[in-house]
Every structure is written in structure tokens, then in C-alpha cells.
Amino acid sequence: MFDAHCHLDFSSFDSDLEGVINRTYNEGIGIVTCAIDNVGVNKTLNFYNKFKDKRLFMTFGISPINFDENEFKNFVSNVETYKDKLIGIGEVGLDYYRINDEKTKEQQIKNFKNFIDLSKKLNKKLVIHSRNAEKEVIEILKESKINVMMHCFSGSIEQALEAIDLGCIISIPTTAYYSKGRQKTIEKIPIENIVTETDAPFLSPFPERMTNRSNRNEPLNIKYLVEKISEIKNLSFEKVSEITEENLRNFFKF
């Protein structure tokens, strides 16, 4: 079982990071943590070196709405410097939820294509953020002839199947524990193309309790998503744990 994408460098984990990692590891759950800025990269490297023997892996990315040139250069430098410690690059991609002017969209697309070139150069798979931009992301993937992990996928079932046809894997977040739309996606796409993520500290499987700050999402909660997938796919919990972890490992080759 694996949490394919979370952000353990975020400040909400500062007070109990070791406890979060230990209780996740003790339940046999692996973690892929993602840093999306230079401060996060430094924090992640520090705790990765301490906990890497506890099924902890990492990726470096940068938000699609971060247009700071120095951040961009530092991101590329960090990926090239630490490429042997990274299982992939991302999250990167397009975000049209927060950005809707054409000039800024064009800059996002330019950056995204640069990340694709970087991934090819370093032979590293990409983790893709595609909020409200699934159609555009899939078109670029077709042109670039690469396959990626579609992080926290929120597109249509048709788009998910189109991405799968390109060789992509679809990362389902813990909100699928209650979201009927995400449950329908799970029902309609093959288990062989699904991986599981929390996107912690976000996307709790228990939204009705999100007013309680102690209910911060964390990697341990991936077990609730695996439980829901088991129910939908009529497979055992153990089988879903095994298949989704195998999907992740085979895709990123770690």
C-alpha cells in the first residue's frame, strides 16, 4: 500500500512529522512526498535522509502558477542535482482553476513543455497537476509522446480512459472515500491503472470533521481509500493494496 503523493514538508506536519512517518510505516504503508518550492526541497531532503529506510520516497515539483524565474531555475537545478534520489519530477503541469487569462496560460504551457523536456533528459517520470486543464494536458502528452502520473485526477471518465490509452496512471485521492463522482471513476477505469494518494495535508476522507484541525489529512488515511476501492472493485483489501503499490512501483521503477 502506498500514498503516491503528499506534502510532508508543509508546516502542519512540523510538530509531529516523525510520528506521522512512524505510524504510517508501522501499518506497512509507503509514502511519496512532494516538495513544490525551494524551502520545501531543503526540508524534504533533511527528513528524507533521516527516514528513507521507512519506505519514504520523494519528488520535486513546482506549482503551475509559480512564475518566479529564480524559483524555476532553482527547481531545475535541484532536480538535476538530486536526480538519483528522486523517483520522479512533479507535481508540474497546468492549473486553469486559478488562472484564466490567455497570456498566463501560454506561460504555463511553455513551462510545462520545458518540464517534459527535462523529464526526457533525466529519464524521470512526471507527476502532473491538471486542475481544470485535463483536455489541454492530454493534448500536450499526445504531442510529446510521454506517459505520466495524473495526480489527484478530477477530469471526466472519458479523459481518464484517454490518458490510460497513452500509458498514464490515474492517481485517486482520499476524497474518493465519500465523493460519488470519484467513486464512479474508480468503477469505470481498470484497477491496473490506479494508484492511491492523500495529497496530505489536504483532501481529508472525512470532510465533515475538517473544522477540527486535528483532522488534518495524513498518509495513514490512504487505508480508507484502499477500503473504498476494494468495495467498488469487489476485491480484497489486501489485493487492492498489492495491485496499487505494484502499479506505482512499475511506473516509477523503484
N, C-alpha and C positions, 0 to 999 in steps of 0.2 A: 504494500500500500504506500502511496506517495502523495504528498502535497506538491504538485508540479509548479506552483507559483505562489509566493507570498513575499512580504517585505519585513523581514525581522530587524532591519536597521531602523525602522520607524520608532519615534520616541515613545509610543505606547508600550513598547517592549523593554524599555531601558531598565525598569526596576526589577524585572524578573525573567530576563532572557534565558539565563541558564536553566531555570525551572521549566520554561516553555519547551526548550530543546530536549531536556531530560525526560519529561513526561511523554513527549511525542516519541522519542527513541524507545522508551520502555514499552510502548504499545506496538513497536515494530513498524512505525511509520517513518518514511524518509521525507526529507524536506529539500526543495529547491527554492532558495531565497534570491530575490532580485533587488539590486541596488539601481536607482534611477537618477542619481546625481553624484557629484564628486564627494560630498560629505558622506553620503551613504556607502560609496565604494570603500572609503577608509574604514568606516565602522564595520562593514561586512568582512573585509579582509582580516580585521582584528579577531572577530569571533569565529570566523571560518577556520583560522589557524588553530584555534583552541578546541573546536568541536567537530572538525571534519571527519573524525573517526566515528561519529554518531549519525551516519547516513545523512550528512549535510552537504549540499552541493550549491553552486551559485551561478548566476548570470548577471551581467552588467547591461543596463539599457539607459535610455534617456527618453523623457516624455515627448510625445509628438508636438506638444505645444510649448516646448522649451526651445527658443530660438537664439539663445545666448551663444555667440561664436566661440568664446573661451570654454564654455561648458562642453560644446560639441567637440572641440579639439582635444580637451582633456579626456572625454569619453573614449574617443578613438585611441588615444594614447594608452589609457587604462586597459582597454580590450586587447590591444596588441601586446602590452607588457605582461598581462596575466592570462593570456590565452590558454596556456596549458592547465590552468586551474579552473577554467570556465567550461561548463558543459554546453553553453550556447550564448547567444547575444540577444538581449532584449530585456524588458519589452521595448520595442520600437514600432513605428507604423504611422497610422493616420487617426486623427480624432476630429470628426466634424461635429461632434456634440457641442463642444465649447467654441469652435471656430467656424464661421460661415462666410467670411469674405474670400473672394477668389484669389487674391494676391497671397494671402496666408496659406490657403490650401495648396497653391503652387509650390510654396516653400516647403511645406510638409512633404509633398510628393518628391521634391528634389532630395530632401534629407533621407526619405525612405529608400529611394533608389541608391543613394550612397551607402546606406546600411546593407543593402543587398549585395553591392559590390564588395564591401568589407567582409561579409559572411562567406562569399565565394573565395576571396583571397585567403582567408584564415581557415576555410573548411569547417565553419561552425554554423549550426542551425540557428534560425531566427525564431524568437518569440514575438508574436505580432499582436499589437493593440489596434483594434479596428472599430472603435465605437462610432456608430452611425456612418461608417465608411466601408462596410463589408464589400459592397459591389466594386468600389474603386480598388480596394486591396486585392481582391481576387483577379481583377483585370491585370494589375501590375505583376502579380505572381505568374499569371499565364505568359506574359511577355518575357519575364525573367527566367522562366522555366526552373523555379525552385519550389520546394515544399517547406512548410513552416508549421509551428505550433500556433494555432489560433487561440490566443489567451482570452479567457472569460468570454467565450463566443456568445454574441447576442443577436446574430443575424437570423435569417429565415432558415427553415429546414432545407429548402432548395439550395440556398447558399452554402450551407454546411455540407451537403452532398456534393456540390460543385467543388468545394475546397478539398474534400476527401478524394475526388477523382484526380486532383492534382498531386495527391500523395501527402496531404496535410493531416495532422491530428487535431482533434477538436477538444479543447480544454473546457470542461464543465465546472462552474463554480459551486460553492456550497449553498448558494441561494436556490439551487435546484431542489433542495430539501423541501421547500414549500412552493416554489414557482411552478405553476401549471404549464406555462409556456416552455420553460426549460425542461420540464419532465417530458413534454411532447417531443422535444428534440432528442432526448435520450432514447425515447421509444423508437424513433424513426431512423437513427443512424446506427451503424454496426458497432458493437462493443469493441471490436478490434481497432477502432479509430478514436476511442475515447480515452482521455486522461482526466485526472481529477485535480482541482485546485481550490484553495480557500481565498486567495488574494488578501489574506490577513495583513493588517488588522481590519480590513473591510469585509463586507458581504457575509455577515453572520447568517448561519442557518436558522437563527431564532430572532427574526426582526422585531417581534412584539416585545422583546426584552432589551432592545438596543438603547433604550433610555437609561438602562443600568450600565454604567461604564465598565463594570467588572465583566460584562458580557462581550467584551472585545473578541473578535474572531481570532482564532489561532490554529496552527497546523493540526493539532489533535482533533479538531472538529471535522477533518476530512472523513472520519469514520461514519459520520451521519450521512454524508453524500454517498459513500460506498453502500451503505444500508439502503438508501433510496434507489440507487441504480440496481441493486440486487432484486429489490421488489419489482421494479419496472421490467427488468430483463428476465425475471424468473430464474435467476441463477443464485448460487450460494454466495454469502458474504465473502468467503474465502476465495471463491473463483473470481469474483469481480476484483478483489484486491490483487490477486495474482495477474490477471489479464491487464488491468490498467497500469500496474507497475511495469510489466513486460513491454507494453506499448511505449511507455516513456523511455525506458532503457534502450529499446531497439531504435527508437527515433533519434535520440541524442548520442547513442553509442557510448554509454558509460556503465 
